[in-house]
Amino acid sequence: MSDRRLGKLDLCFKLIGEQPVNLAGRLQEIFAEDFRKELNEIQSPIAKRLFILAKLTHLTHLRIGEYVVLTAAD
């Protein structure tokens, strides 16, 4: 990530009076557990691939949303 973007993110957190939270840990563990469970229930290899692509797209959109909200506050 560029220094300019990091600076904007730092400013956003400063404006709202909060510190960034590291979401690594339990949230990711729960997501991974659910993902594995749901993936194991799918029998078709093609359906498994589509499920994986859908989950990746969902995660990507969540991350984009996070950055849109943070940069909009700038």
N, C-alpha and C positions, 0 to 999 in steps of 0.2 A: 504494500500500500504506500502511496506517495506521502512525502512529508506534509504536503498541503492537506491531503485528506485526513491524515492523523491529527493535524492541527485543528481542523474543523471539528473532528470528533471530540478532541480534548475541550474545545470551546463549548460544544453542546453540553458536555457533562458539567463543565464549570457553571454554565448558565442555569442548569436545573439543580445545581448543588449536590450532585451525586458522583459516585465513583463507578467506573465500569466494573461489572461483575463477571467473573470467570464462570461460564456455564458448563465448563468441562466437569465431568463428574457424574453425579447421580442422574441428571437430566439426560445426558448422553447414554448412560447405562440403560435407563428405562427405554429410551428410543430404540437402542440396539436390541434389547431383549424382545420388545414387541415386534420389531422388524424381522428378527430371526424366526419367531413363533409364527407370524403370518406367512412368511416365505416358505417355511416347512410345510404349511398346510396346502400350498398350491402344488398341484400335480403336474401340470403341463409346463414344459420348458419354455414355451413361448409366453405363456401367462406369467411365469416367473420373471422373464426379462422385462415384460411390460410393467410389472409391479415394481421392479427395481428402478426402471426409468421414471415411473410416476413418483416414487419416493424421493429420488434425486431432484426431480423438478420441484417438488414441494419444498424440500430443504433449501434449494436455491432461491425460490421466491420468498421464503421466510427471511433469509439473509439479506436479500435485496430490500425487502420491506424495512428491516432494521436500519439499514443505511439511509434509506429514503427519509424515514422519520427523523433520524439524527441530523442529516444535512438540511432538512427543511426547517429545523429549529434555528439554523444559522442565519 
